[in-house]
Amino acid sequence: MKSVYDVMQLLKRFGIFVYTKDRIADLEIMEEEIKELYSMQMIEAQDFQLAILLLRQEKGKLSKSL
């Protein structure tokens, strides 16, 4: 995983599609969904950590640009 797009593809594998027209809200929802998948042991720890890192980095970039 190298980008938020890759995180979206990971979620798509589980039938999870996130799009609300609010990018920050999308990132927060994706983070919650990733946490839920991890707590249900459906994704590995490495994928969980990387996905959370990518989502938080992207959220930080967007927050700074506002």
N, C-alpha and C positions, 0 to 999 in steps of 0.2 A: 504494500500500500504506500502510495506516494502523495496522494491528494485527496481532497474531499470527495471528488468524483469516485475514487476507488472505495471510499466508505459507503457512498450511495449504492455502488454496485454490490457491496457486501450485504447491505440491508435488503436490496432487491432480491437476493438469493433466498431470503426468508419471506418474501412477499410484502415487504415494507417499503412504501413509497411516501416520501415526504416532500411536499411542496405547498407553501402557504403564501407565496409572494413576498414574504418577509424573511430575508436571508438569515438574520440573527435568530429568529424564532425557529427556522428550519434547522439550524445548527444545534440549538438547544434540544429540539425534539429528537434529532438524530442521536445526540449524546445519551438521552434517556433510553432510547431504543437499544443502543449498544450495551448500556448497563444492564438492561433487562435480559438481553440475549446472553450476556456473560453470566449473570446470576442463575440462569437456567442451564448453564454449561453447554450452550449451543455454539459458542465460539471460544477459541483458545485465548489464553492470557496474553500472548504476544499480539494477537490481532486486536484484542480489547485495548491494550495499552497504546498501540499505535493509532488506532482509530480515535481514541479520546484525545491524544496529543494533537493530531491533525485538526480535529474539530475545534479544540481550544485555541490553537494557533490562528486558525481562520477567523474565529470570533474576535480574537485580539486585534487582528489586522483591521477588521471592519469597525471595531469600536474606536480605534485610533483615527480612522478616516472620517468619522462623524464629527 
